Amino acid sequence: MGVSLKDVAQRAGVSIKTVSNVVNNYQHVTPQMRAKVQQAIDELGYRPNLTARHLRKGRTGIIAFAVPELGNPYFAELAGAVIDAAAQHDYTVLVDHTAGLRERELLVCQEFRSHVIDGLILSPIHLENDDLLARQETSPLVLLGEREYEAPYDQIAIDNVAAARTAVRHLLDLGRRRIAFLGSRTGRERQPAHLRLRGWREELTAAGVTPDESLVVATDGYGRGDGAAAMTALLDRGIVPDAVFAYNDLIALGALRTLTERGLRVPEDIAVVGFDDIEESRYGAITLTTVAPDKPAIARHAVDRLVERLAGGPVAEPRRIRPGYRLVVRESTGATAPGLREGLPASDSGG
C-alpha cells in the first residue's frame, strides 16, 4: 500500500487538511507548519496521486503540444521546454505532429483528442483566422509560432521583424553590404519568412543600402538541403554576396556546406547568420552566429496561460506575448571566442 495523506498527518501530528494544504501549495500555511509536514513527507516518501487530483477537478492532467515538424531541432528543443514547464504544474504533455498539413492542423484545432486532453498548445502554419474563429471547442488553446493571427486566443511569439533587423544590423556593422536572404516563401504576408524578410529590407533601408531583390532566394522547405540548394542557385547565377542571413539555422548550415564546397571562406569571404540557436549551431566545424529566441520563456508563457485558463478563474482578455531573444555571435561572423554574446534590449512583454 502506498503512503497516504493520513499517514503523513499522523507522522507530523497535524490534520489531514493541513497536509493537503501543504501538498497543494496553499499560501495560508505558516513556514513552520510547512516545514514540519514536508519533513514527514520526506521521511515517509509520500507521492501525491496526480491522476486522482486531476480527476477530482474534472481534468485528465494531459495537455497537447502540436508542432509542424518534430524532426526540426527547434521544435524538438521547444517541446522539451514545454514538457519541463508543464511538469511545474503537474501536467503531462502529449506531443502531436501535424507535418505542417492544413487538414491535420484543422483536426488538432478541433480537438479530435478532446476526450484525453485538457487544453492545446498549437504551432500552426496553414490555419487562417477564419479557421480559428470557427473553432467550436471550448477547451483552452494557446498559439505559438511567429505567424500573426487576429483571433481570440493567447499568442506567444517573438518580434520577428525586430529580431531580423538585429541580425542584419550585426552584418552591416561588420561592413557587409551585399547581404543575401535565404528562405523566403510565397503566400501569406504574416508568415515568419515574410516577417524576417521584411526585417531584412527595413534594416538595409535604414542603413542607406538599397535592398537587392536578386539576393533573395526562395526555398521549398526549411531544411539543410534547402539551404544548400539556395546557396548553390545564388552562386550558379554568378552572384556572390558578402553575407547571408538565413531564415533558420538549418538553412544556414546547408549554405555553409555549399560555401565550403565552393572554396569560399567563412567569415572572410561570406559571413553567415542563422535563426533559432539549435544545438547543432554550436558544434559545427564553423560555429554559427544566430538569433536565439528564449525557448524556455516561450514554453513557460504558453503553459502558464493554458493552466491559468484551465483554473477557471477570471483571466485577462487574450494576449499577445513577446518573449525575448538574443543574437549569439560565433565564428561564422568572425567571433574569436565561440559563445560570445551580443545582448539585446528585448524582454518578455505582453501585447
C-alpha positions in Angstrom: 0.0 0.0 0.0 1.3 3.5 -0.8 1.8 6.2 1.8 -1.4 8.2 2.3 -2.2 11.7 3.5 -3.4 10.2 6.7 -0.1 8.5 7.2 1.7 11.9 6.7 -0.7 13.6 9.0 -0.1 11.1 11.8 3.7 11.4 11.4 3.6 15.2 11.5 0.9 15.3 14.3 -1.4 17.5 12.2 -4.7 17.2 10.4 -5.2 15.7 7.0 -6.5 19.0 5.8 -3.2 20.7 6.8 -1.2 18.1 4.9 -3.5 18.7 1.9 -2.9 22.4 2.1 0.9 21.9 2.1 0.8 19.3 -0.8 -1.4 21.7 -2.9 0.9 24.6 -2.0 -1.8 26.8 -0.5 -0.5 30.1 0.7 -2.1 30.2 4.2 0.2 27.8 5.9 2.9 29.0 8.2 6.5 28.3 7.3 7.0 26.3 10.5 4.0 24.1 9.7 5.0 23.7 6.1 8.5 22.5 7.2 7.0 20.1 9.7 4.7 18.5 7.1 7.4 18.4 4.5 9.7 16.6 6.9 7.1 13.9 7.4 6.5 13.7 3.6 10.3 13.2 3.0 10.6 10.6 5.8 7.7 8.6 4.5 8.4 9.1 0.8 4.9 10.3 0.1 4.0 11.0 -3.5 0.7 12.7 -4.4 -1.7 10.9 -6.7 -1.8 13.4 -9.6 -4.3 11.3 -11.6 -6.8 11.4 -8.8 -6.2 15.1 -8.2 -6.9 16.0 -11.8 -9.9 13.7 -12.0 -11.4 15.4 -8.9 -11.2 18.6 -10.9 -12.8 17.0 -14.0 -9.4 17.0 -15.8 -7.2 14.4 -17.4 -3.9 16.0 -16.4 -2.7 16.0 -20.0 -2.2 18.9 -22.4 -1.2 18.6 -26.0 1.6 20.3 -27.9 1.2 20.2 -31.7 4.1 21.1 -33.9 4.5 21.1 -37.7 7.8 19.3 -37.8 9.1 17.2 -34.9 12.2 16.3 -36.8 13.2 20.0 -36.8 15.6 20.5 -33.9 14.0 23.8 -33.0 10.6 22.2 -32.4 12.2 19.2 -30.6 14.0 21.6 -28.2 10.9 23.7 -27.7 8.9 20.5 -26.9 11.4 19.7 -24.2 11.0 23.1 -22.7 7.1 22.8 -22.8 7.4 19.4 -21.1 9.6 20.9 -18.4 7.2 23.9 -17.9 4.1 21.7 -17.7 5.8 19.5 -15.1 5.9 22.5 -12.8 2.1 22.4 -12.9 1.8 18.6 -12.6 0.7 18.3 -16.2 1.8 15.6 -18.7 2.4 16.7 -22.3 1.1 14.8 -25.4 3.3 15.8 -28.3 1.5 15.8 -31.7 2.9 16.1 -35.2 0.9 17.9 -37.9 3.6 17.7 -40.6 2.6 21.2 -41.5 -0.6 19.9 -43.2 -3.7 22.1 -43.1 -6.0 19.2 -42.7 -4.1 17.9 -39.7 -3.9 21.4 -38.2 -7.7 21.6 -38.5 -8.1 18.2 -37.0 -5.9 19.1 -34.0 -7.5 22.5 -33.6 -11.0 20.9 -33.5 -9.6 18.6 -30.8 -10.3 15.2 -32.1 -8.5 14.0 -28.9 -10.6 16.3 -26.7 -11.6 13.3 -24.5 -8.0 12.8 -23.4 -6.5 16.3 -23.2 -7.4 19.4 -21.1 -6.0 22.0 -23.5 -3.9 22.6 -26.5 -0.7 24.5 -27.4 -0.5 24.7 -31.2 2.1 26.0 -33.6 0.2 26.3 -36.9 1.4 27.1 -40.4 -1.6 26.9 -42.6 -4.5 27.8 -40.4 -6.3 31.1 -41.2 -8.1 33.5 -38.9 -11.5 32.1 -40.1 -10.4 28.6 -39.1 -9.7 29.7 -35.5 -12.9 31.9 -35.3 -14.9 28.8 -36.4 -13.5 26.6 -33.7 -16.3 25.0 -31.7 -14.3 23.5 -28.8 -14.4 25.4 -25.6 -11.2 24.0 -24.0 -8.2 26.4 -23.9 -6.0 27.0 -26.9 -2.7 28.8 -26.9 -1.0 29.7 -30.2 2.8 29.5 -30.7 4.9 30.4 -33.7 5.6 33.7 -35.3 2.6 33.8 -37.6 0.2 36.6 -36.6 -3.5 36.0 -36.1 -6.4 38.2 -35.2 -8.2 35.5 -33.1 -9.4 35.4 -29.5 -6.6 33.2 -28.2 -3.4 33.9 -26.4 -0.4 34.0 -28.8 3.2 33.7 -27.8 5.8 34.8 -30.4 9.0 36.9 -30.5 9.1 40.0 -32.7 10.4 38.5 -35.9 10.9 41.8 -37.7 12.9 43.3 -34.8 14.9 40.1 -34.5 15.7 40.0 -38.2 16.8 43.6 -38.1 19.1 42.8 -35.3 20.8 40.1 -37.3 21.1 42.3 -40.4 22.4 45.2 -38.3 25.2 42.9 -37.0 26.3 42.2 -40.5 26.1 45.8 -41.5 28.3 46.7 -38.5 30.9 44.3 -39.9 31.0 46.3 -43.1 28.9 43.8 -45.2 26.6 45.4 -47.7 25.6 42.6 -50.2 23.6 40.6 -47.7 21.5 37.7 -49.1 18.3 36.4 -47.6 17.8 32.6 -47.9 14.4 31.1 -47.2 11.7 33.4 -48.5 8.3 32.0 -49.3 5.4 32.9 -51.4 1.9 33.3 -49.9 0.7 34.9 -46.7 2.4 38.1 -45.7 2.2 37.3 -42.0 4.2 34.1 -42.1 7.5 34.1 -40.3 9.5 34.1 -43.5 7.8 37.3 -44.7 8.3 39.0 -41.3 12.0 38.1 -41.3 12.4 39.2 -44.9 10.6 42.5 -44.0 13.2 43.0 -41.2 16.0 42.4 -43.8 14.6 45.1 -46.0 13.9 47.6 -43.3 17.3 47.4 -41.7 19.1 47.7 -45.1 17.0 50.7 -46.0 17.6 52.3 -42.6 21.3 51.9 -43.2 21.1 53.6 -46.6 21.6 50.3 -48.5 19.0 49.6 -51.3 17.7 46.0 -50.8 18.8 44.0 -53.8 16.0 41.6 -54.5 18.3 39.4 -56.6 19.9 38.4 -53.3 16.6 36.9 -52.0 16.2 33.2 -52.6 13.0 31.2 -52.0 13.2 27.7 -50.7 10.7 24.8 -50.9 11.3 23.9 -47.3 13.4 24.8 -44.3 16.0 22.1 -44.1 19.7 21.8 -44.6 19.2 20.6 -48.2 17.1 23.6 -48.9 19.8 25.9 -47.7 22.5 24.1 -49.7 20.3 24.3 -52.8 19.5 28.0 -52.3 23.2 28.9 -51.9 24.1 26.9 -54.9 21.4 28.6 -57.0 22.7 32.0 -56.0 26.4 31.2 -56.8 25.4 29.5 -60.1 23.8 32.8 -61.2 27.2 34.4 -60.7 26.0 36.3 -57.6 28.4 36.2 -54.7 27.2 38.1 -51.6 29.5 39.1 -48.8 27.0 37.9 -46.2 24.0 35.6 -45.8 21.0 35.9 -43.4 19.1 32.6 -43.4 15.5 32.1 -42.3 16.7 29.5 -39.8 19.7 27.6 -38.6 19.1 24.5 -40.8 19.1 26.7 -44.0 22.3 28.5 -42.7 24.0 25.1 -42.1 23.2 23.9 -45.6 24.5 27.2 -47.0 27.7 26.7 -45.0 28.2 23.3 -46.6 27.9 24.8 -50.1 30.2 27.6 -49.4 32.9 25.2 -48.1 32.5 23.0 -51.2 32.9 26.1 -53.5 36.1 27.1 -51.7 34.6 30.3 -50.2 35.9 31.2 -46.7 33.5 31.9 -43.8 33.5 34.5 -42.5 36.4 36.1 -44.5 34.6 35.9 -47.9 31.0 35.5 -46.7 29.6 35.9 -43.2 26.6 33.8 -42.2 23.8 34.3 -39.7 21.0 31.9 -38.9 17.9 31.9 -36.7 16.8 29.6 -33.8 20.1 28.7 -32.0 19.6 25.0 -32.2 22.2 22.8 -30.5 23.8 21.9 -33.9 24.7 25.5 -34.5 27.2 25.4 -31.6 29.1 22.3 -32.6 29.8 22.5 -36.4 33.3 22.9 -37.9 32.3 26.6 -38.1 30.1 27.6 -35.2 27.0 29.6 -36.3 26.1 33.1 -35.4 22.3 33.0 -34.8 19.3 34.7 -33.3 18.3 32.8 -30.2 14.7 33.0 -29.2 14.1 32.5 -25.5 12.7 29.0 -25.8 12.2 28.4 -22.0 10.3 31.7 -21.8 8.1 30.8 -24.8 7.3 27.4 -23.2 6.7 28.9 -19.8 4.3 31.6 -21.1 2.4 29.1 -23.2 1.9 26.6 -20.3 1.1 29.3 -17.7 -1.5 30.9 -20.0 -3.1 27.5 -20.6 -3.1 26.5 -16.9 -4.5 29.9 -16.0 -7.5 29.4 -18.2 -7.9 25.8 -17.1 -8.2 27.1 -13.5 -11.5 28.7 -14.4 -11.0 31.9 -12.5 -11.2 35.4 -14.0 -8.5 36.0 -16.6 -7.5 38.8 -18.9 -8.5 39.2 -22.5 -6.5 37.1 -25.0 -3.0 38.5 -25.1 -0.1 38.6 -27.5 3.1 38.0 -25.5 6.5 38.6 -27.0 9.3 36.7 -25.2 12.9 38.0 -25.6 15.7 36.9 -27.9 19.4 37.4 -28.2 21.9 37.5 -31.0 24.6 34.9 -30.3 27.8 35.8 -32.1 30.0 32.9 -33.2 32.7 32.0 -35.8 30.5 32.4 -38.9 30.6 36.2 -38.5 34.1 36.4 -37.0 33.8 35.9 -33.3 37.2 35.0 -31.9 35.7 33.0 -29.0 32.7 30.7 -29.6 29.8 31.7 -27.4 30.5 35.4 -27.4 27.1 37.1 -26.9 25.7 40.4 -28.0 22.9 41.4 -25.7 19.6 42.8 -27.0 17.1 45.1 -25.3 14.4 42.6 -25.8 12.4 41.3 -22.8 9.2 39.4 -22.1 6.2 41.5 -22.8 2.5 41.2 -23.3 0.6 42.9 -26.1 
